[in-house]
Amino acid sequence: MSNAPALPEQLIYLIIRFTASVPDLPLSIHTPRTIATLSLKQLIRQHLPSEHASARLRLIYAGKVLADTEPLSKSLRLPPPPPPRNTKNSDAAGSGSGEASKSKGKQPLRETPAVEYGTTTDIPPSAKKYYIHCSLGDALSGPELASEATLAQNTEIALKSHYKSLVYAYA
């Protein structure tokens, strides 16, 4: 099971629009199925000016507040990625009339991204962009910020565990 094929990832580009006079924040997310809204909030906090870094953040997409523990792929209603190709079946089909003989051209190269998520200024013009509005509220206390960070970390661990179980289901 350790050699299970990885499900293909979806690279998405987020433009975070703030209600305060903070410039838009462009972000690239390589693993939207394993990143929760809370993790996105933690990432946004890292890039906010110090006077807004402890503010309560409310993220809104398509007129709806994003749930803190939902993965971004579900919150943004991303289409599911195609299932991974089974290399064992395509090798066995070889020169016969199997599925491998019907595919044309080169197969796309799917490399694992070097970073999981971060800011970006190089957004290809053809890339799908998602605009998320960010409302900055009252300042959170130290314990509230620590609690949010802990919950974000635990949620991300749970999503990655669930994701790994899906990878093994496809194996």
TORKOL-4160 file (C-alpha; in steps of 0.2 Angstrom, whole numbers, padded with zeros to 4 digits, m for minus):
171
<pt num="1" X="0000" Y="0000" Z="0000"/>
<pt num="2" X="0015" Y="0012" Z="0002"/>
<pt num="3" X="0016" Y="0014" Z="m0017"/>
<pt num="4" X="m0002" Y="0019" Z="m0019"/>
<pt num="5" X="m0004" Y="0032" Z="m0033"/>
<pt num="6" X="m0007" Y="0050" Z="m0028"/>
<pt num="7" X="m0023" Y="0058" Z="m0033"/>
<pt num="8" X="m0020" Y="0072" Z="m0045"/>
<pt num="9" X="m0020" Y="0089" Z="m0036"/>
<pt num="10" X="m0029" Y="0105" Z="m0042"/>
<pt num="11" X="m0019" Y="0121" Z="m0042"/>
<pt num="12" X="m0031" Y="0136" Z="m0038"/>
<pt num="13" X="m0028" Y="0154" Z="m0037"/>
<pt num="14" X="m0037" Y="0165" Z="m0024"/>
<pt num="15" X="m0038" Y="0183" Z="m0024"/>
<pt num="16" X="m0042" Y="0189" Z="m0006"/>
<pt num="17" X="m0052" Y="0206" Z="m0006"/>
<pt num="18" X="m0053" Y="0215" Z="0010"/>
<pt num="19" X="m0066" Y="0226" Z="0017"/>
<pt num="20" X="m0053" Y="0237" Z="0025"/>
<pt num="21" X="m0040" Y="0247" Z="0015"/>
<pt num="22" X="m0029" Y="0233" Z="0013"/>
<pt num="23" X="m0023" Y="0228" Z="m0005"/>
<pt num="24" X="m0029" Y="0212" Z="m0013"/>
<pt num="25" X="m0019" Y="0197" Z="m0008"/>
<pt num="26" X="m0016" Y="0184" Z="m0022"/>
<pt num="27" X="m0013" Y="0166" Z="m0016"/>
<pt num="28" X="m0010" Y="0150" Z="m0025"/>
<pt num="29" X="m0016" Y="0134" Z="m0016"/>
<pt num="30" X="m0010" Y="0117" Z="m0023"/>
<pt num="31" X="m0020" Y="0106" Z="m0011"/>
<pt num="32" X="m0037" Y="0113" Z="m0009"/>
<pt num="33" X="m0044" Y="0096" Z="m0003"/>
<pt num="34" X="m0033" Y="0096" Z="0012"/>
<pt num="35" X="m0033" Y="0115" Z="0016"/>
<pt num="36" X="m0048" Y="0120" Z="0027"/>
<pt num="37" X="m0054" Y="0138" Z="0029"/>
<pt num="38" X="m0046" Y="0140" Z="0046"/>
<pt num="39" X="m0029" Y="0136" Z="0037"/>
<pt num="40" X="m0032" Y="0149" Z="0024"/>
<pt num="41" X="m0036" Y="0161" Z="0038"/>
<pt num="42" X="m0019" Y="0157" Z="0046"/>
<pt num="43" X="m0011" Y="0160" Z="0029"/>
<pt num="44" X="m0020" Y="0177" Z="0027"/>
<pt num="45" X="m0015" Y="0182" Z="0044"/>
<pt num="46" X="0004" Y="0180" Z="0040"/>
<pt num="47" X="0002" Y="0193" Z="0026"/>
<pt num="48" X="m0009" Y="0206" Z="0035"/>
<pt num="49" X="m0002" Y="0222" Z="0042"/>
<pt num="50" X="0002" Y="0221" Z="0060"/>
<pt num="51" X="m0013" Y="0232" Z="0065"/>
<pt num="52" X="m0025" Y="0219" Z="0056"/>
<pt num="53" X="m0016" Y="0203" Z="0060"/>
<pt num="54" X="m0026" Y="0199" Z="0075"/>
<pt num="55" X="m0043" Y="0204" Z="0068"/>
<pt num="56" X="m0058" Y="0192" Z="0067"/>
<pt num="57" X="m0058" Y="0186" Z="0049"/>
<pt num="58" X="m0074" Y="0181" Z="0040"/>
<pt num="59" X="m0072" Y="0174" Z="0022"/>
<pt num="60" X="m0086" Y="0175" Z="0010"/>
<pt num="61" X="m0087" Y="0167" Z="m0007"/>
<pt num="62" X="m0102" Y="0168" Z="m0018"/>
<pt num="63" X="m0112" Y="0177" Z="m0005"/>
<pt num="64" X="m0109" Y="0164" Z="0008"/>
<pt num="65" X="m0098" Y="0163" Z="0023"/>
<pt num="66" X="m0085" Y="0149" Z="0022"/>
<pt num="67" X="m0087" Y="0136" Z="0036"/>
<pt num="68" X="m0070" Y="0135" Z="0046"/>
<pt num="69" X="m0068" Y="0116" Z="0045"/>
<pt num="70" X="m0073" Y="0113" Z="0027"/>
<pt num="71" X="m0060" Y="0110" Z="0014"/>
<pt num="72" X="m0058" Y="0124" Z="0001"/>
<pt num="73" X="m0062" Y="0111" Z="m0013"/>
<pt num="74" X="m0080" Y="0109" Z="m0005"/>
<pt num="75" X="m0082" Y="0128" Z="0000"/>
<pt num="76" X="m0078" Y="0134" Z="m0018"/>
<pt num="77" X="m0087" Y="0119" Z="m0026"/>
<pt num="78" X="m0073" Y="0114" Z="m0036"/>
<pt num="79" X="m0076" Y="0100" Z="m0048"/>
<pt num="80" X="m0068" Y="0083" Z="m0043"/>
<pt num="81" X="m0051" Y="0080" Z="m0051"/>
<pt num="82" X="m0050" Y="0065" Z="m0064"/>
<pt num="83" X="m0046" Y="0049" Z="m0055"/>
<pt num="84" X="m0028" Y="0043" Z="m0057"/>
<pt num="85" X="m0023" Y="0032" Z="m0072"/>
<pt num="86" X="m0020" Y="0014" Z="m0068"/>
<pt num="87" X="m0002" Y="0011" Z="m0075"/>
<pt num="88" X="m0004" Y="m0007" Z="m0072"/>
<pt num="89" X="m0019" Y="m0009" Z="m0084"/>
<pt num="90" X="m0012" Y="0002" Z="m0097"/>
<pt num="91" X="0005" Y="m0007" Z="m0098"/>
<pt num="92" X="m0005" Y="m0024" Z="m0099"/>
<pt num="93" X="m0015" Y="m0017" Z="m0113"/>
<pt num="94" X="0000" Y="m0012" Z="m0123"/>
<pt num="95" X="m0003" Y="m0015" Z="m0141"/>
<pt num="96" X="m0020" Y="m0022" Z="m0140"/>
<pt num="97" X="m0037" Y="m0014" Z="m0141"/>
<pt num="98" X="m0036" Y="m0008" Z="m0123"/>
<pt num="99" X="m0039" Y="0010" Z="m0116"/>
<pt num="100" X="m0021" Y="0014" Z="m0118"/>
<pt num="101" X="m0022" Y="0013" Z="m0137"/>
<pt num="102" X="m0036" Y="0025" Z="m0137"/>
<pt num="103" X="m0027" Y="0039" Z="m0129"/>
<pt num="104" X="m0018" Y="0052" Z="m0140"/>
<pt num="105" X="m0003" Y="0063" Z="m0138"/>
<pt num="106" X="0008" Y="0065" Z="m0123"/>
<pt num="107" X="0001" Y="0062" Z="m0106"/>
<pt num="108" X="0002" Y="0078" Z="m0094"/>
<pt num="109" X="0016" Y="0079" Z="m0082"/>
<pt num="110" X="0010" Y="0080" Z="m0064"/>
<pt num="111" X="0024" Y="0085" Z="m0053"/>
<pt num="112" X="0022" Y="0087" Z="m0034"/>
<pt num="113" X="0022" Y="0105" Z="m0030"/>
<pt num="114" X="0038" Y="0111" Z="m0021"/>
<pt num="115" X="0027" Y="0121" Z="m0009"/>
<pt num="116" X="0010" Y="0117" Z="m0002"/>
<pt num="117" X="0002" Y="0135" Z="m0003"/>
<pt num="118" X="0008" Y="0153" Z="m0003"/>
<pt num="119" X="0007" Y="0170" Z="m0011"/>
<pt num="120" X="0010" Y="0172" Z="m0030"/>
<pt num="121" X="0012" Y="0185" Z="m0042"/>
<pt num="122" X="0014" Y="0174" Z="m0057"/>
<pt num="123" X="m0004" Y="0169" Z="m0061"/>
<pt num="124" X="m0006" Y="0162" Z="m0079"/>
<pt num="125" X="m0019" Y="0172" Z="m0088"/>
<pt num="126" X="m0029" Y="0156" Z="m0092"/>
<pt num="127" X="m0029" Y="0150" Z="m0074"/>
<pt num="128" X="m0046" Y="0149" Z="m0064"/>
<pt num="129" X="m0047" Y="0163" Z="m0051"/>
<pt num="130" X="m0058" Y="0163" Z="m0036"/>
<pt num="131" X="m0062" Y="0180" Z="m0027"/>
<pt num="132" X="m0064" Y="0178" Z="m0009"/>
<pt num="133" X="m0070" Y="0193" Z="0001"/>
<pt num="134" X="m0062" Y="0195" Z="0019"/>
<pt num="135" X="m0071" Y="0205" Z="0032"/>
<pt num="136" X="m0060" Y="0211" Z="0046"/>
<pt num="137" X="m0069" Y="0212" Z="0063"/>
<pt num="138" X="m0064" Y="0215" Z="0081"/>
<pt num="139" X="m0047" Y="0210" Z="0087"/>
<pt num="140" X="m0046" Y="0192" Z="0094"/>
<pt num="141" X="m0037" Y="0189" Z="0111"/>
<pt num="142" X="m0021" Y="0179" Z="0112"/>
<pt num="143" X="m0030" Y="0163" Z="0118"/>
<pt num="144" X="m0043" Y="0165" Z="0104"/>
<pt num="145" X="m0029" Y="0166" Z="0091"/>
<pt num="146" X="m0020" Y="0151" Z="0099"/>
<pt num="147" X="m0036" Y="0141" Z="0099"/>
<pt num="148" X="m0039" Y="0146" Z="0081"/>
<pt num="149" X="m0022" Y="0140" Z="0076"/>
<pt num="150" X="m0023" Y="0124" Z="0085"/>
<pt num="151" X="m0040" Y="0120" Z="0077"/>
<pt num="152" X="m0033" Y="0124" Z="0060"/>
<pt num="153" X="m0019" Y="0112" Z="0063"/>
<pt num="154" X="m0030" Y="0098" Z="0069"/>
<pt num="155" X="m0042" Y="0101" Z="0055"/>
<pt num="156" X="m0028" Y="0100" Z="0042"/>
<pt num="157" X="m0022" Y="0084" Z="0050"/>
<pt num="158" X="m0039" Y="0076" Z="0049"/>
<pt num="159" X="m0041" Y="0082" Z="0031"/>
<pt num="160" X="m0025" Y="0075" Z="0026"/>
<pt num="161" X="m0029" Y="0058" Z="0034"/>
<pt num="162" X="m0045" Y="0057" Z="0025"/>
<pt num="163" X="m0036" Y="0062" Z="0009"/>
<pt num="164" X="m0024" Y="0048" Z="0012"/>
<pt num="165" X="m0038" Y="0035" Z="0014"/>
<pt num="166" X="m0045" Y="0041" Z="m0003"/>
<pt num="167" X="m0028" Y="0038" Z="m0011"/>
<pt num="168" X="m0028" Y="0020" Z="m0004"/>
<pt num="169" X="m0046" Y="0017" Z="m0010"/>
<pt num="170" X="m0040" Y="0021" Z="m0028"/>
<pt num="171" X="m0025" Y="0010" Z="m0026"/>
